[in-house]
Each structure stands twice: as C-alpha cells, then as structure tokens.
Amino acid sequence: MSTQHQNPLSDIAIAQAAKKRPILDIGRERLGIQAEHLEPYGHYKAKLSADFIRSLEGRKDGKLILVTAITPTPAGEGKTTTTVGLTDALNHIGKKAMLCLREPSLGPCFGVKGGAAGGGYAQVVPMEDINLHFTGDFHAIGTAHNLLSALIDNHIYWGNALGIDGRRVAWRRALDMNDRSLRQIVSSLGGVANGFPREDGFDITVASEVMAIFCLAGSLDDLKRRLANVVIGYTRDRKPIRGGDVKAQGPMAALLKDAINPNLVQTLEGTPAFVHGGPFANIAHGCNSVLATKTALKLADYVVTEAGFGADLGAEKFFDIKCRKAGLKPAAVVVVATIRALKMHGGVKKEDLKKENLAALEAGMSNLNRHVENLKKFGVPAVVSLNRFSADTDAEIALVKSACAKLGVEAHMADHWAEGGKGAADVARAVVRLADSGQGNLKLLYPDDMPLLEKARTIAREIYRAKDVTADKSVRDQLTAFEALGAKSYPVCIAKTQYSFSTNPDAKGAPVDHVIPIREVRLSAGAEFVVMVCGDIMTMPGLPKVPAADAIDVDSAGRITGLF
C-alpha cells in the first residue's frame, strides 16, 4: 500500500524530475485551443487570449466541483494536493476534467506555509515558476495598486482640487511579501518637496482590493468600472473620493491588461490547469479568478476548484461572494481531512500523531462534522476525502467512515500524493455520482438586502456557531455610512484567523457560544463587498522566527532547492 511521506523524493525533486509536455500541445490536444490563442511564457506556461475567451460564449457549461477542508492544523490536510489529484483522477476514470487554482503569494512561500502547487505526485508544474513570479500577475497587481497610491499623494501635492482629507485617505499601499514593519508607517517625510506627511501602511498584495477586483471582474471593461469605483478617501465633510476621480482606472487597467488573461499550465499527468489570481481566504475571498473558472467550465465536463483554508472561511466566501457575484452553481463539494489533523483537533500533540488514538479521533471528528453540517446549509452535496498517511490504522479509518455515514456523507481514502490520479479514483467516482445526481441547488446564507452587521451576525451564528458579534460604535457608524453609499446590498468578507471557528487560533475542534469581535471594517466598493476585520488578524502578515526562506537556495546551475 502506498502511503504519504514514504516517498523518498521531495515535492520539488518530483516536480523537477517530471517530463513536462509543451504547453501549446496541452492546449491544443486537451482543450482544443490553437497556438494563436496562447501566448507562451517559455515552454510550459501560457496566457489565454481574450479573443478565444469571447469565442466560447454560448457553449454549455461543465459541472463545477469545489474542494474545501476542515480547519487547518500543523498536521496538514492537503487541500491543493487533493484538488490536483482529484482532477487527475477524474481523467483517469475517463472524464474530461481540468482544474482552477489560485496563484501562490510570495509572502507564505518565504514565510511559514511554503509553496502552493500541490505535493508529491499531485502537483501543477512548473512548480518553481508558479511559486516564484510565474507570469508576473502579482507584480502587475501590486504595481497597479501602488500607482493609485502615487496618484492620490500626487493629487494632494499639486493643490488637492478634490479636497481629499489627508487624515481620511483609505487607500493603503501593497507589497507581496510578509513585512510587519510596513503595517503602519508615516510617508512623505523629508520636507516640502516630498509632499504632506501622513499616516500610511502596507497590506500584502493578496489582501489588496485590486486583487479582489482582478478575481471578480468579468472582462477588461468590468475591471475598469470596478477600479473607477474604489473609494480612496474622503473629504473633510465625509464625501467619498473614488479612483475615477483621479482618473486612475485607465492606467491601472493598462498595467493589468495582460495579467487578467488566465494562465494555462499542467499537472504532472498532463491535465490542463488554470492558475490565476490569488486573494487570501483569511483576509480576502480566497478564490481564483471568475474569468478562469467560467472559461474552464466552457472547456471541460468537470472543473475542480478550491477555496482557501477551512470551509468556514473559504467555502462560505466562495458561495456567498464568488458564486453570488458570478452566478456560479457548484454541483458538489469535497471536504479534505486527514486522520492526523482530526486527532490534533481532538487534543493530540503533533509529536504523538503517529500513535493510534481512537478517543482523540472521535473528539476531533467534531470539527469535520461541523464543516459538513455547515455545507448542507448551502444546498450542495458533499463527499469527504481522507488523505492517507502511513500511520493511519484500520480502526481509525473505520471510525471516520462510520461517523461520516451517520452524517449522510461518503468518506473515501485517497493516496494521490504517492500514486497520482489513480490514488484518488474512489473519490473521483463519488464526486461524479454526486455531481451527476442533480442534487446541487445552491442556497446563499443571507439575502442581498440584509443590513451589513446582520450579515456578519448570520455568518457568525450559522457558520462559526458564535453567540454573537460585537462592534464598537465607531465601527457601527462606519457600516451605517457604507450603507448610505450604496453598500447595503454587498456581501461581507470576514477577515479572521483560519485556525479556529472562533477568533482564538488555539480553540480547536468545534467551539460554540464564543463572541466574534469586529475590530475594523473596510469598504471595497470596486470589489463590491465589505471587509470585516475580526480579532487579531493582520492584513500584512509577518515572517516567523525561522522563515521558510532560510531553506531556499539556488545552485550554480540555477536549480532551486528548499522550495516546497
């Protein structure tokens, strides 16, 4: 029996040893895309042309499959690996399938999480390129964001005809790196020639509203409309100033005109994949671009995509923001778990996870149960995929399958990390049964016309099982002001720790009756949602004491090591 982590090769070694096919061949043979509609970035990655995307109008859509997970733990769950392995498995059992993933952020790559291209024999390649720079999309997004920052300060410097209140500039700066020292800064120091000093700060690029807009825009024209609508600040009498007021949408869109086209790559088994856009799920809405997903649905019978972190963050935002805005109708959901992680939710320390512990596993099942129960509220049928590890025992596997059966969902072991697509064939067959059953009937958690604070309260009570939300008067007043600006119909995007249903990252399992404190709210008028920052979550992460960067190197031949 092949089992995870018995393979002697690292993820990067497997990816570097893989025999990749020219991306033009993948596009033509697997998706029917001719070479003139692909702009190659080297031999193994390419951008799809806007003309080809427009030519797909009228084609029937395939079925959309969402991959989500239990609450993440240091034990690991393998959601991206499952997304890749499941798609390979669907092709392995004779279906026409492709996948859509987010692009990794450089911050986690050099921080604590590492890369985000899958693992073992379920990876998208070229792995190093995808994790480092790729086709330059994130650089374009960060540059467009900071162009707007520069235009704001330049407008104020040259007389401030719009009357922007320097104390109420709402548009921060962006950098795709974990750099805590930039969270709060003072800019324009050094005298009259450098402008007017004011408080400022940086968010990581994946938390930028430009990233959110980029991933929700349906076209270049829609992108420009959204960029023009962003609120960049306010006058002294609280009148909003927007991106269009400083004529930012044109030059910003010019920087993004190539980036907005989806990137085509392949898995180790030659399955086509769109990797495009990358908003964080604990800060932003955590889904790849709408354009990539909708295009994929025209090209394959089954499209597998993922939403970041656990289902309480990623899946909820996928349904309530992405599906609501884009009109998507998912046919099935896969919930990823590992027996190791479930035991950790049951109180087992990481160093003891290899020992059989049925009592802890049963206690930890509360977390999986909660996610499955929550997903049922959205009306989309689910199946559980258990990533196999060598220490999993027959008794532990039987316990999880029995508990899932009581919830009315199937649970299947998957070994795609070690075996590629064939290792997830059982999950793939279960997904096809669910997707083809017609059971999927998406129900959104709240209506558009519900007040913003009530939307947050609904998520907190229904998904996090909290007793309530709290917000200071200043936050409530801001929400009232946002609603007066036309944002009442917007969905809310909760920024919260990914490690718990509560705002306490150490509260494992399935806590109940906690309170969710809303510390800050931000109006994303271009993305058309309202961000609610809860607890101690930061929109600019910091590096850990021992960052992943310490292990990353490149040899004299240009071969990268230590990236995972």
JOSULNOR-V755083 format. One record per backbone hydrogen bond with DSSP energy under -1.0 kcal/mol. NH is the residue of the N-H (numbers start at 1). CO is the residue of the C=O. Records with the same first field share a line. If there is no record, write none. Layout:
# JOSULNOR-V755083
NH: CO, CO
This chain:
# JOSULNOR-V755083
6: 3
14: 10
15: 11
16: 12
17: 13
23: 43
26: 22
27: 23
28: 24
29: 25
30: 26
31: 27
33: 27
37: 34
38: 35
39: 47
41: 45
46: 264
47: 39
48: 262
49: 37
53: 49
54: 50
55: 51
56: 53
57: 54
59: 56
62: 297
63: 301
65: 303
66: 332
67: 305
68: 334
70: 336
76: 73
82: 78
83: 79
84: 80
85: 81
86: 82
87: 83
88: 84
89: 85
90: 86
91: 87
92: 88
93: 89
94: 91
95: 90
98: 302
99: 272
100: 304
101: 274
103: 277
109: 105
110: 106
114: 108
119: 122
121: 417
122: 119
124: 117
125: 266
130: 126
131: 127
132: 128
134: 129, 132
136: 133
140: 136
141: 137
142: 138
143: 139
144: 140
145: 141
146: 142
147: 143
148: 144
149: 145
150: 146
151: 147
152: 148
153: 149
154: 150
155: 151
156: 152
157: 153
158: 154
159: 156
160: 155
163: 160
165: 234
168: 165
170: 232
171: 232
173: 201
175: 203
177: 175
182: 179
183: 180
185: 200
187: 198
194: 191
195: 192
198: 187
200: 185
202: 182
203: 173
204: 539
207: 204
208: 205
212: 208
213: 209
214: 210
215: 211
217: 213
223: 219
224: 220
225: 221
226: 222
227: 223
228: 224
232: 241
233: 241
235: 239
238: 235
241: 233
243: 230
244: 228
245: 242
246: 243
247: 244
248: 243
252: 248
253: 249
254: 250
255: 251
256: 252
260: 256
261: 258
264: 46
265: 273
266: 125
267: 271
268: 123
270: 267
273: 265
274: 99
275: 263
276: 101
280: 206
284: 280
286: 280
289: 276
290: 215
293: 289
294: 290
295: 291
296: 292
297: 293
298: 295
299: 296
300: 296
301: 96
302: 96
303: 63
304: 98
305: 65
307: 67
308: 286
311: 69
313: 310
314: 310
316: 311
317: 313
318: 314
319: 315
320: 316
321: 317
322: 317
323: 318
324: 319
325: 321
326: 322
327: 323
331: 64
332: 64
333: 381
334: 66
335: 383
336: 68
337: 385
342: 338
343: 339
344: 340
345: 341
347: 344
348: 343
352: 349
353: 350
355: 352
361: 357
362: 358
363: 359
364: 360
365: 361
366: 363
367: 364
369: 365
370: 366
371: 367
372: 368
373: 369
374: 370
375: 371
376: 372
377: 374
378: 375
379: 376
383: 333
384: 410
385: 335
386: 412
387: 337
388: 414
392: 389
397: 393
398: 394
399: 395
400: 396
401: 397
402: 398
403: 399
404: 400
405: 401
406: 402
408: 405
409: 404
412: 384
414: 386
415: 423
419: 415
420: 416
423: 420
424: 421
425: 422
428: 424
429: 425
430: 426
431: 427
432: 428
433: 429
434: 430
435: 431
436: 432
441: 379
443: 378
450: 447
455: 451
456: 452
457: 453
458: 454
459: 455
460: 456
461: 457
462: 458
463: 459
464: 459
466: 460
467: 514
470: 516
476: 472
477: 473
478: 474
479: 475
480: 476
481: 477
482: 478
483: 479
484: 480
485: 481
486: 483
487: 482
490: 487
493: 530
495: 532
496: 282
507: 504
508: 506
513: 465
516: 468
518: 470
519: 533
520: 533
522: 531
524: 529
528: 524
529: 524
530: 491
531: 522
532: 493
533: 520
534: 495
535: 517
537: 534
548: 111
549: 110
550: 547
551: 548
552: 549
553: 561
555: 559
558: 555
561: 553
